[in-house]
Amino acid sequence: VYSLVERRLGVRRFVEAGLRAIGDVAESFGVSSEVKMDPAGLWTVPGGKKLASVGLRIERGVTDHGFSFNICCDLSHFLQFPVCGQSGTVVTSLQEERGVADFSDAQDRTIQSFLKGLP
């Protein structure tokens, strides 16, 4: 739970900061990316594959749910529905982009990046 009201932070700025924090982690693993807001997510550069998503519920300025960062997961599930309501969107992961690698510290890096990057 994260209070946008306490931090005087708008939804768009919160989403962009969160996606930038994930992008910093992706970059630390050698994957270049960019934040896009329509639809919101983190997309690989080059390639335009979706690496991270946002799913928020905000009630009275307090967030619930959050961000999804594909580190090493079964991507075949994303073939069963249109991602972000758009057919043709390709979803990827750090593992897919970098091949077999050790991502054991990815969770810690992501948490630290969020703590550093969010107001």
DODOGU-432781 format. One line per 4 residues: number of its first residue (from 0); their letters; for each residue x, y, z of N, C-alpha, C, CB. Coordinates in steps of 0.05 Angstrom, whole numbers, plus 5000, padded with zeros to 4 digits. Glycine has a CB too. Example, Ala and Ser with C-alpha at 12.3 -4.5 7.8 and 13.67 -1.06 7.14 Angstrom:
# DODOGU-432781
0	as	5264 4886 5156 5246 4910 5156 5264 4934 5156 5226 4911 5181  5257 4955 5142 5273 4979 5143 5258 5001 5157 5282 4988 5114
***
This chain:
# DODOGU-432781
0	vysl	5017 4977 5000 5000 5000 5000 5018 5025 5000 4981 5000 5025  5011 5044 4983 5028 5068 4980 5009 5092 4978 5046 5066 4954  5012 5111 4995 4994 5134 4996 5004 5156 4977 4992 5145 5024  4990 5160 4956 4996 5182 4938 4990 5209 4950 4981 5179 4911
4	verr	4969 5209 4967 4961 5234 4980 4983 5244 4999 4934 5230 4996  4993 5226 5015 5015 5233 5034 5039 5244 5020 5022 5210 5051  5044 5234 4996 5068 5241 4981 5063 5263 4961 5080 5217 4967  5038 5272 4960 5029 5293 4941 5038 5286 4912 5041 5320 4949
8	lgvr	5030 5262 4905 5039 5250 4880 5015 5243 4863 5057 5226 4885  5015 5251 4838 4993 5243 4819 4997 5215 4809 4992 5263 4796  4976 5203 4798 4977 5176 4789 4997 5173 4766 4949 5167 4779  4996 5190 4747 5014 5188 4724 5043 5189 4733 5009 5211 4703
12	rfve	5050 5208 4750 5078 5210 4760 5086 5185 4775 5081 5235 4777  5068 5174 4791 5073 5149 4806 5079 5126 4786 5050 5142 4824  5062 5123 4766 5065 5101 4747 5092 5104 4731 5042 5101 4727  5097 5128 4722 5122 5133 4707 5146 5127 4725 5123 5162 4697
16	aglr	5146 5136 4750 5169 5131 4768 5172 5102 4773 5165 5147 4794  5150 5087 4777 5152 5059 4782 5163 5044 4758 5125 5047 4789  5154 5051 4734 5164 5038 4710 5193 5045 4704 5147 5046 4686  5201 5070 4711 5230 5077 4708 5247 5061 4727 5233 5108 4713
20	aigd	5237 5056 4751 5252 5040 4771 5256 5012 4760 5237 5039 4798  5235 5000 4748 5238 4974 4736 5257 4975 4712 5211 4963 4727  5255 4996 4696 5273 5000 4674 5302 5001 4682 5266 5025 4659  5308 5014 4705 5335 5015 4715 5346 4987 4721 5337 5032 4740
24	vaes	5329 4970 4732 5337 4942 4738 5341 4927 4711 5316 4928 4755  5323 4930 4692 5327 4917 4666 5353 4925 4654 5303 4924 4647  5359 4951 4655 5385 4961 4644 5409 4949 4659 5386 4992 4647  5406 4944 4685 5429 4932 4700 5434 4904 4690 5423 4932 4730
28	fgvs	5414 4891 4678 5417 4864 4666 5423 4866 4636 5392 4848 4671  5426 4890 4625 5433 4893 4597 5410 4894 4578 5450 4871 4589  5386 4900 4588 5362 4902 4571 5353 4932 4570 5339 4884 4582  5355 4944 4547 5346 4972 4544 5316 4972 4541 5360 4985 4519
32	sevk	5304 4993 4552 5275 4995 4552 5266 5024 4553 5262 4979 4575  5240 5028 4548 5228 5055 4551 5201 5053 4564 5227 5069 4523  5194 5074 4578 5167 5076 4591 5148 5087 4570 5168 5094 4616  5125 5074 4567 5103 5084 4551 5078 5084 4568 5099 5066 4525
36	mdpa	5061 5104 4562 5037 5107 4579 5012 5099 4565 5035 5135 4588  5013 5092 4539 4988 5085 4525 4993 5062 4506 4977 5109 4510  4990 5037 4514 4983 5029 4541 5007 5030 4560 4971 5000 4541  5002 5033 4585 5023 5036 4605 5039 5011 4608 5012 5044 4632
40	glwt	5066 5014 4607 5083 4991 4611 5112 4998 4605 5075 4968 4593  5129 4979 4607 5157 4982 4600 5162 4964 4576 5176 4974 4625  5173 4976 4555 5177 4963 4529 5206 4962 4522 5160 4978 4508  5215 4940 4510 5243 4937 4502 5249 4955 4478 5249 4908 4495
44	vpgg	5274 4964 4478 5285 4980 4456 5311 4967 4447 5289 5010 4464  5314 4959 4423 5293 4958 4402 5275 4935 4407 5306 4957 4374  5255 4932 4391 5237 4909 4391 5209 4914 4400 5249 4889 4409  5205 4933 4419 5178 4940 4427 5162 4917 4440 5163 4950 4404
48	kkla	5176 4900 4455 5163 4878 4470 5157 4888 4498 5180 4852 4470  5134 4879 4509 5126 4888 4536 5141 4872 4557 5096 4885 4539  5156 4886 4574 5172 4874 4595 5160 4877 4623 5200 4886 4595  5144 4898 4626 5131 4903 4652 5104 4916 4648 5149 4921 4670
52	svgl	5085 4910 4666 5058 4920 4665 5050 4934 4690 5038 4898 4658  5028 4949 4689 5018 4963 4713 4989 4955 4716 5020 4994 4709  4981 4948 4741 4954 4942 4747 4947 4954 4774 4949 4912 4747  4936 4978 4774 4931 4992 4799 4902 4995 4806 4944 5020 4798
56	rier	4896 4996 4831 4871 5004 4841 4877 5026 4861 4854 4980 4855  4865 5049 4858 4870 5072 4875 4844 5080 4888 4884 5096 4860  4844 5080 4914 4820 5088 4929 4828 5109 4949 4806 5063 4942  4815 5132 4947 4821 5154 4965 4851 5160 4966 4810 5149 4993
60	gvtd	4864 5159 4943 4893 5166 4941 4912 5145 4951 4897 5190 4956  4903 5121 4957 4920 5099 4966 4920 5077 4945 4911 5089 4994  4944 5069 4937 4946 5048 4916 4944 5020 4928 4972 5051 4901  4934 5003 4911 4933 4974 4918 4941 4960 4892 4904 4966 4928
64	hgfs	4951 4937 4894 4961 4922 4871 4988 4935 4862 4941 4921 4847  4994 4936 4837 5019 4949 4830 5030 4942 4803 5039 4942 4850  5056 4934 4803 5071 4930 4778 5078 4901 4775 5096 4948 4778  5080 4892 4750 5088 4865 4744 5113 4866 4726 5065 4849 4730
68	fnic	5134 4854 4735 5160 4855 4720 5166 4826 4713 5183 4867 4738  5167 4820 4687 5172 4793 4677 5202 4787 4678 5161 4789 4648  5210 4772 4698 5238 4765 4701 5244 4739 4688 5246 4765 4731  5232 4717 4698 5235 4691 4685 5209 4676 4690 5260 4675 4695
72	cdls	5192 4676 4670 5165 4665 4673 5157 4651 4647 5145 4686 4681  5136 4635 4649 5125 4622 4625 5109 4642 4609 5108 4597 4634  5120 4650 4587 5108 4671 4570 5085 4660 4553 5129 4684 4552  5082 4634 4551 5061 4622 4534 5033 4630 4544 5064 4592 4534
76	hflq	5030 4636 4569 5004 4645 4579 4994 4670 4566 5005 4649 4610  5013 4687 4558 5006 4713 4545 4995 4709 4517 5029 4731 4546  4998 4686 4506 4988 4680 4479 4958 4675 4479 5003 4657 4466  4947 4671 4502 4918 4664 4504 4899 4687 4506 4915 4647 4529
80	fpvc	4909 4711 4507 4891 4735 4508 4906 4759 4497 4882 4740 4537  4891 4779 4488 4904 4803 4477 4915 4820 4501 4885 4820 4460  4941 4822 4502 4954 4837 4524 4947 4867 4521 4985 4833 4523  4939 4879 4543 4930 4907 4544 4907 4912 4524 4954 4925 4536
84	gqsg	4892 4891 4518 4870 4893 4500 4878 4898 4471 4853 4916 4509  4903 4894 4465 4913 4898 4438 4924 4872 4426 4935 4920 4438  4913 4864 4404 4924 4840 4391 4951 4848 4379 4904 4830 4369  4969 4828 4379 4995 4832 4368 5016 4842 4387 4993 4852 4346
88	tvvt	5009 4848 4412 5029 4856 4432 5045 4831 4440 5015 4869 4457  5071 4834 4439 5089 4812 4446 5100 4817 4474 5112 4808 4426  5098 4798 4492 5108 4800 4519 5134 4785 4520 5087 4788 4540  5153 4797 4536 5179 4785 4539 5187 4785 4568 5200 4800 4522
92	slqe	5210 4774 4574 5221 4773 4601 5251 4778 4600 5215 4746 4615  5263 4783 4623 5292 4786 4624 5305 4761 4614 5302 4793 4653  5295 4738 4622 5306 4713 4614 5305 4710 4583 5292 4689 4627  5282 4717 4571 5279 4715 4542 5299 4734 4528 5250 4722 4534
96	ergv	5302 4758 4538 5319 4777 4525 5349 4772 4529 5313 4805 4536  5356 4760 4552 5385 4756 4558 5393 4727 4556 5391 4766 4585  5375 4709 4550 5382 4680 4551 5383 4670 4579 5409 4675 4536  5395 4647 4583 5397 4636 4610 5416 4654 4626 5407 4606 4609
100	adfs	5407 4662 4649 5423 4680 4666 5414 4676 4695 5420 4709 4658  5430 4686 4713 5423 4684 4742 5409 4710 4750 5448 4679 4759  5383 4707 4756 5367 4731 4764 5360 4729 4793 5342 4732 4746  5375 4715 4809 5368 4710 4837 5366 4737 4853 5388 4692 4850
104	daqd	5381 4757 4844 5380 4782 4859 5361 4803 4846 5408 4793 4861  5346 4795 4826 5329 4814 4811 5308 4826 4830 5316 4800 4788  5297 4809 4847 5276 4820 4866 5288 4841 4884 5264 4797 4883  5311 4836 4895 5324 4855 4913 5331 4881 4898 5349 4844 4926
108	rtiq	5342 4878 4873 5348 4902 4857 5323 4918 4851 5362 4893 4830  5301 4904 4846 5276 4919 4839 5266 4934 4864 5255 4899 4829  5266 4921 4887 5257 4935 4911 5275 4959 4917 5258 4915 4936  5301 4956 4915 5319 4978 4920 5315 5001 4900 5349 4969 4919
112	sflk	5310 4994 4875 5305 5014 4854 5280 5030 4860 5304 5001 4826  5259 5015 4868 5234 5029 4876 5238 5047 4899 5212 5008 4883  5252 5038 4920 5256 5055 4943 5272 5080 4936 5271 5039 4965  5291 5077 4918 5307 5100 4910 5292 5118 4891 5333 5089 4897
116	glp	5276 5107 4873 5264 5122 4852 5237 5135 4857 5261 5105 4829  5222 5125 4877 5196 5136 4882 5197 5157 4904 5176 5114 4891  5183 5179 4899 5182 5201 4919 5169 5192 4945 5168 5225 4908
***
